[in-house]
Amino acid sequence: MMNMMNQMASFLAEAIARIFSPNDDAYPNVGVQPFSGEVFDGDLELKW
């Protein structure tokens, strides 16, 4: 019973540490990407 309580406390402590730790994302700073496709006008008719 004590082992299960220790594991649960460890699990919660790790989750809290991950939530409040500094961000570790390594995404490049590329900014907004321009849209180069066609705009959907809403008048799509499906013919089966």
LINKA-V901884 format. One line per field, one symbol per residue. phi: phi as a letter, one per 30 degrees, with the letter a starting at -180 (. if undefined). psi: psi as a letter, one per 30 degrees, with the letter a starting at -180 (. if undefined). A space follows every 50 residues. Layout:
phi = ???
psi = ???
//
This chain:
phi = .ddddddddddddddddddcdddcdcdddcidcddbccddcicdcccc
psi = eeeeeeeeeeeeeeeeeeegllkgkhkljfakkkkgakkkffhkkkj.
//
